Amino acid sequence: MRYVLVKHLKPGMVVARPFYNKNLNILLNEGKEIEHWHITSLERIGQRGIYIHDEFSNEIQVVPIIDDKSKLIFAGAVNEVFEGVSKAISPGHGSLRDIIKKLIEQVTENQGTIVNMLDLKQFDDYTFQHSINVCILAIVVGIGLNYNEKTLENLALSAVYHDIGKLRIPLIILNKPGKLDEREFEIMKQHPALGVEYLKGIGELNSFIEMGVLHHHERFDGTGYPAALRGKRISEFARIIALVDAFDAITSKRSYKEAYLPSEAIEYIMANANIHFDYDIAKIFLSKVAAYPEGLVVELSNGLIGIVVKNYENFPTRPTIKVISKNMTEPTKYIHLHNPDSLALTVTRIVA
């Protein structure tokens, strides 16, 4: 399978991975031949791309850090909570805790797997999808920090709830296509405290979870909110969530911006390590996330075009590339960018 940007999709291509809405209904199923209206629909919701089957990438299998079944079960539990908050009813949270425990077990078992952000984005609703991704990414970092099971559970809960206060922010502000004015931004800045208030009301709070939610917009250099905390005065949960929150937001399309690719988001994290983000947490995170996910078609600095077939821990920008001819027919060779004899080569652009 390979990942194809929506702008390069063509009718007749065959879907390789299902794509869902937040109600867990399949919008595009595996094996479905793409039609023109599918492409138009994907463009309308801002989806960056999808996985397709073709003869050039039959041997490439994208290995998820969370299997699709577990992801759907988790998504259903998160959806129940978010729908409950939006409708001012009391949703069930016990099942979410149980599912998070199972997620932690699965991520722990797959901790050698490099996270593929393109694979995580399988739903069409930003706030809902964002909370799921932030939770999974936070667990990955927590495992890298050698957290025990209970601490991982608290971190995951803090991460999944980190933006729940946004459900109490007016939609006209949340979905504004341009920059927020000063008054609107002051209202937006209330969402961490509103989230903590909600969690207190349902008894889903301890000090670790609270600080993760309340301070996830603090910045390592003291430029964040609500308290302008600096450095290690920010709780470790909040420092983790701040980084993975920013990474997922950068790689997502919003009403006011286009989605950036993981490689571009990684450059942003690298540039802001020890400025906006804790350097040690950034170092762990960057060793676990692929800049160029498997299945992506890229061009190298020597002009060759190929498909990313494998990523490596601690080498986020140096995958193995299966080189193909310019008309994408004849496989020729593999280039291992992390090997010493290939260090002069770099990925220069995403082709399709």
C-alpha positions as CSV (number, residue, x, y, z in Angstrom):
1,M,0.0,0.0,0.0
2,R,1.0,3.6,-0.4
3,Y,-0.2,7.0,0.8
4,V,-1.6,9.3,-1.8
5,L,-2.4,13.0,-1.2
6,V,-6.0,13.7,-2.0
7,K,-5.0,16.1,-4.8
8,H,-3.3,13.2,-6.6
9,L,-6.1,10.7,-6.2
10,K,-7.7,9.4,-9.3
11,P,-11.0,7.5,-9.9
12,G,-10.4,3.8,-10.1
13,M,-7.7,3.7,-7.4
14,V,-8.4,1.1,-4.7
15,V,-8.7,2.0,-1.0
16,A,-6.2,0.1,1.3
17,R,-7.3,1.3,4.7
18,P,-10.8,2.2,6.0
19,F,-11.7,5.8,6.7
20,Y,-14.4,6.7,9.3
21,N,-16.5,9.5,10.5
22,K,-16.6,10.2,14.3
23,N,-19.7,8.1,14.6
24,L,-17.5,5.2,13.4
25,N,-19.4,4.8,10.2
26,I,-17.1,3.8,7.3
27,L,-16.9,6.6,4.7
28,L,-14.4,4.6,2.5
29,N,-13.9,0.9,3.0
30,E,-10.9,-1.2,2.1
31,G,-11.2,-2.5,-1.5
32,K,-13.5,0.3,-2.6
33,E,-12.7,1.8,-6.0
34,I,-12.5,5.5,-5.6
35,E,-15.0,7.6,-7.6
36,H,-14.8,11.3,-8.4
37,W,-17.3,12.2,-5.7
38,H,-15.2,10.5,-3.0
39,I,-12.3,12.8,-3.9
40,T,-14.6,15.8,-3.7
41,S,-15.8,14.7,-0.3
42,L,-12.3,14.1,1.0
43,E,-11.3,17.6,-0.2
44,R,-14.3,19.1,1.5
45,I,-13.5,17.7,5.0
46,G,-9.9,18.6,4.6
47,Q,-8.4,15.1,4.6
48,R,-4.8,15.2,3.4
49,G,-4.6,11.8,1.8
50,I,-5.5,8.1,2.1
51,Y,-3.8,4.7,1.6
52,I,-4.4,2.9,-1.7
53,H,-3.4,-0.5,-3.1
54,D,-1.4,-0.7,-6.3
55,E,1.3,-2.7,-8.1
56,F,4.1,-0.5,-7.0
57,S,3.6,-1.0,-3.3
58,N,2.1,-4.5,-2.8
59,E,4.8,-5.6,-0.4
60,I,4.5,-2.5,1.8
61,Q,2.4,-3.1,4.9
62,V,1.8,-0.1,7.3
63,V,2.1,-1.5,10.8
64,P,0.0,0.6,13.2
65,I,1.0,1.1,16.8
66,I,-2.6,0.5,17.7
67,D,-4.6,-2.0,15.6
68,D,-7.7,-0.8,13.9
69,K,-10.1,-2.8,16.1
70,S,-8.7,-1.3,19.3
71,K,-8.6,2.1,17.8
72,L,-12.3,1.9,16.9
73,I,-13.3,0.7,20.4
74,F,-11.3,3.5,21.9
75,A,-12.8,6.0,19.5
76,G,-16.3,4.8,20.5
77,A,-15.6,5.4,24.1
78,V,-14.1,8.9,23.5
79,N,-17.1,9.7,21.3
80,E,-19.5,8.7,24.0
81,V,-17.8,11.1,26.5
82,F,-17.6,14.0,24.0
83,E,-21.2,13.6,22.9
84,G,-22.2,13.5,26.6
85,V,-20.4,16.7,27.3
86,S,-21.8,18.5,24.3
87,K,-25.4,17.5,25.2
88,A,-24.9,18.2,28.9
89,I,-25.6,14.7,30.0
90,S,-23.5,12.4,32.2
91,P,-21.6,9.9,29.9
92,G,-20.0,6.7,31.1
93,H,-16.3,7.1,31.9
94,G,-15.5,3.7,33.5
95,S,-15.3,1.9,30.1
96,L,-12.9,4.6,28.9
97,R,-10.5,3.8,31.8
98,D,-10.7,0.1,31.0
99,I,-10.0,0.7,27.3
100,I,-7.1,3.0,28.1
101,K,-5.5,0.2,30.1
102,K,-5.8,-2.1,27.1
103,L,-4.3,0.6,24.8
104,I,-1.4,1.0,27.1
105,E,-0.8,-2.8,27.0
106,Q,-0.8,-2.7,23.2
107,V,1.5,0.3,22.8
108,T,3.9,-1.3,25.3
109,E,3.9,-4.5,23.3
110,N,4.5,-2.5,20.1
111,Q,6.9,0.1,21.6
112,G,9.5,-0.7,18.9
113,T,7.0,0.4,16.2
114,I,7.6,3.9,14.8
115,V,4.5,6.0,15.0
116,N,2.9,6.8,11.6
117,M,0.9,10.0,12.0
118,L,-0.8,9.5,8.6
119,D,-2.1,6.1,9.8
120,L,-3.6,7.7,13.0
121,K,-5.7,10.2,11.1
122,Q,-8.6,7.9,10.2
123,F,-11.6,10.0,11.3
124,D,-13.1,13.2,9.9
125,D,-13.7,15.2,13.1
126,Y,-10.9,17.3,14.4
127,T,-11.6,17.7,18.2
128,F,-12.5,14.0,18.5
129,Q,-9.6,12.7,16.4
130,H,-7.2,15.1,18.1
131,S,-7.9,13.9,21.6
132,I,-7.4,10.3,20.4
133,N,-4.1,11.1,18.8
134,V,-2.8,13.1,21.7
135,C,-3.6,10.3,24.1
136,I,-1.8,7.7,22.0
137,L,1.3,9.9,21.4
138,A,1.4,10.8,25.1
139,I,1.4,7.0,26.0
140,V,4.3,6.5,23.6
141,V,6.3,9.3,25.3
142,G,5.4,8.0,28.8
143,I,6.7,4.6,27.9
144,G,9.9,6.2,26.7
145,L,10.1,7.9,30.1
146,N,9.7,4.5,31.8
147,Y,6.4,5.3,33.5
148,N,4.8,2.5,35.4
149,E,1.3,1.3,34.5
150,K,-0.7,3.6,36.9
151,T,1.3,6.7,35.8
152,L,0.7,5.8,32.2
153,E,-3.0,5.5,32.8
154,N,-3.1,8.9,34.5
155,L,-1.1,10.5,31.7
156,A,-3.5,8.9,29.1
157,L,-6.6,10.2,30.9
158,S,-5.1,13.7,31.2
159,A,-4.2,13.6,27.4
160,V,-7.6,12.4,26.2
161,Y,-9.4,15.0,28.4
162,H,-6.9,17.9,27.7
163,D,-9.2,19.8,25.3
164,I,-12.6,18.8,26.7
165,G,-13.1,22.3,28.0
166,K,-13.2,23.4,24.3
167,L,-16.7,21.9,24.2
168,R,-17.8,24.8,26.4
169,I,-16.3,27.4,24.0
170,P,-18.6,29.0,21.4
171,L,-18.3,27.4,18.0
172,I,-18.0,30.8,16.4
173,I,-14.7,31.1,18.1
174,L,-13.5,27.5,17.8
175,N,-14.2,27.5,14.1
176,K,-13.2,31.0,13.2
177,P,-11.2,30.9,9.9
178,G,-8.9,33.8,10.8
179,K,-6.9,34.9,13.7
180,L,-8.7,35.4,17.0
181,D,-9.0,38.9,18.3
182,E,-7.9,39.8,21.8
183,R,-11.3,39.2,23.3
184,E,-11.8,35.9,21.5
185,F,-8.4,34.7,22.5
186,E,-9.1,35.5,26.2
187,I,-12.3,33.3,25.9
188,M,-10.3,30.5,24.2
189,K,-7.7,30.6,27.0
190,Q,-10.4,29.6,29.4
191,H,-10.7,26.1,28.0
192,P,-8.0,24.4,30.3
193,A,-9.8,25.7,33.4
194,L,-13.2,24.7,32.0
195,G,-11.8,21.2,31.4
196,V,-10.6,20.9,35.0
197,E,-14.0,22.2,36.2
198,Y,-15.8,19.5,34.2
199,L,-13.5,16.7,35.4
200,K,-14.0,17.8,39.0
201,G,-17.8,17.6,38.5
202,I,-17.6,13.9,37.4
203,G,-14.9,12.9,39.9
204,E,-12.4,12.0,37.2
205,L,-9.5,14.0,38.7
206,N,-6.3,13.7,40.7
207,S,-3.5,16.3,40.8
208,F,-1.5,14.7,38.0
209,I,-4.5,14.6,35.6
210,E,-5.5,18.2,36.7
211,M,-2.1,19.7,36.0
212,G,-1.8,18.0,32.6
213,V,-5.2,19.5,31.5
214,L,-4.7,22.9,33.2
215,H,-1.2,23.6,32.0
216,H,-1.0,22.0,28.5
217,H,-0.7,25.4,26.9
218,E,2.2,26.5,29.2
219,R,5.5,26.8,27.3
220,F,9.0,25.9,28.5
221,D,10.2,29.5,28.1
222,G,7.4,30.9,30.1
223,T,5.4,32.3,27.2
224,G,2.3,30.1,27.6
225,Y,-0.9,30.3,29.6
226,P,-2.8,30.4,32.0
227,A,0.1,31.0,34.5
228,A,3.1,31.7,32.3
229,L,5.0,28.9,34.1
230,R,8.6,28.2,33.0
231,G,10.7,25.1,32.7
232,K,10.3,22.3,35.2
233,R,7.7,24.3,37.1
234,I,5.3,23.0,34.5
235,S,4.2,19.4,35.4
236,E,5.8,16.6,33.4
237,F,2.3,15.5,32.1
238,A,1.7,19.1,30.9
239,R,5.1,19.2,29.2
240,I,4.3,15.9,27.4
241,I,0.8,16.9,26.3
242,A,2.0,20.4,25.2
243,L,4.4,18.8,22.7
244,V,2.2,16.0,21.3
245,D,-0.8,18.5,21.2
246,A,1.2,20.9,19.1
247,F,2.5,18.1,16.8
248,D,-1.0,16.7,16.1
249,A,-2.4,20.2,15.6
250,I,0.3,21.1,13.1
251,T,-0.4,17.9,11.1
252,S,-4.1,18.6,11.0
253,K,-6.2,20.8,8.8
254,R,-8.2,23.5,10.6
255,S,-10.6,26.2,9.5
256,Y,-7.7,28.7,9.6
257,K,-4.8,26.6,8.2
258,E,-3.8,23.7,6.0
259,A,-2.3,20.5,7.5
260,Y,1.5,20.2,7.5
261,L,3.2,16.9,6.8
262,P,4.9,15.0,9.7
263,S,8.4,16.0,8.4
264,E,7.4,19.7,8.6
265,A,6.0,19.3,12.1
266,I,9.2,17.5,13.2
267,E,11.2,20.4,12.0
268,Y,9.0,22.7,14.1
269,I,9.5,20.5,17.2
270,M,13.3,20.4,16.7
271,A,13.4,24.2,16.3
272,N,11.4,24.7,19.5
273,A,13.1,22.1,21.8
274,N,14.1,23.9,24.9
275,I,12.1,27.0,23.8
276,H,8.4,25.9,23.8
277,F,9.1,22.3,24.6
278,D,11.1,20.3,27.1
279,Y,14.3,19.2,25.2
280,D,14.4,15.7,26.9
281,I,10.8,15.0,26.1
282,A,11.3,16.3,22.5
283,K,14.2,13.9,22.1
284,I,12.2,10.9,23.2
285,F,9.2,11.9,21.0
286,L,11.3,12.5,17.9
287,S,12.9,9.0,18.2
288,K,9.4,7.4,18.0
289,V,7.7,9.3,15.2
290,A,8.3,8.9,11.4
291,A,9.0,12.1,9.5
292,Y,8.3,10.2,6.3
293,P,5.7,7.5,7.1
294,E,5.8,4.2,5.3
295,G,3.9,4.2,2.0
296,L,4.7,7.8,1.2
297,V,6.2,8.6,-2.3
298,V,9.1,11.0,-2.0
299,E,11.9,12.5,-4.1
300,L,15.5,12.3,-3.0
301,S,18.2,15.0,-3.4
302,N,19.7,13.0,-6.3
303,G,16.5,13.2,-8.2
304,L,15.4,9.6,-7.7
305,I,11.8,8.9,-6.7
306,G,10.7,6.1,-4.3
307,I,8.3,4.8,-1.7
308,V,9.2,4.8,2.0
309,V,9.3,1.1,3.1
310,K,10.7,1.2,6.6
311,N,11.5,3.7,9.4
312,Y,14.0,3.4,12.2
313,E,14.0,4.4,15.9
314,N,16.4,7.4,16.5
315,F,16.5,8.1,12.7
316,P,13.2,10.0,12.2
317,T,14.3,11.6,8.9
318,R,16.4,8.7,7.4
319,P,14.1,5.8,6.2
320,T,14.7,3.1,3.7
321,I,13.4,4.0,0.2
322,K,12.3,1.6,-2.5
323,V,13.5,3.4,-5.7
324,I,11.1,3.4,-8.7
325,S,11.5,4.7,-12.2
326,K,10.1,8.1,-13.0
327,N,7.0,6.7,-14.6
328,M,6.5,4.5,-11.4
329,T,6.8,1.1,-13.1
330,E,10.1,-0.7,-12.6
331,P,11.5,-1.1,-9.1
332,T,15.3,-0.8,-9.2
333,K,16.9,-0.7,-5.8
334,Y,16.6,0.2,-2.1
335,I,18.4,3.1,-0.5
336,H,18.9,3.0,3.3
337,L,19.2,6.7,4.2
338,H,20.5,5.9,7.7
339,N,23.5,4.0,6.4
340,P,26.9,5.9,6.3
341,D,27.2,5.6,2.5
342,S,23.8,7.4,2.0
343,L,24.2,10.3,4.5
344,A,24.7,12.8,1.6
345,L,21.2,12.1,0.4
346,T,18.1,13.7,1.8
347,V,14.4,13.6,1.1
348,T,13.6,16.9,-0.7
349,R,9.8,16.7,-1.3
350,I,6.6,14.6,-1.2
351,V,5.7,13.5,-4.7
352,A,2.2,12.0,-4.3
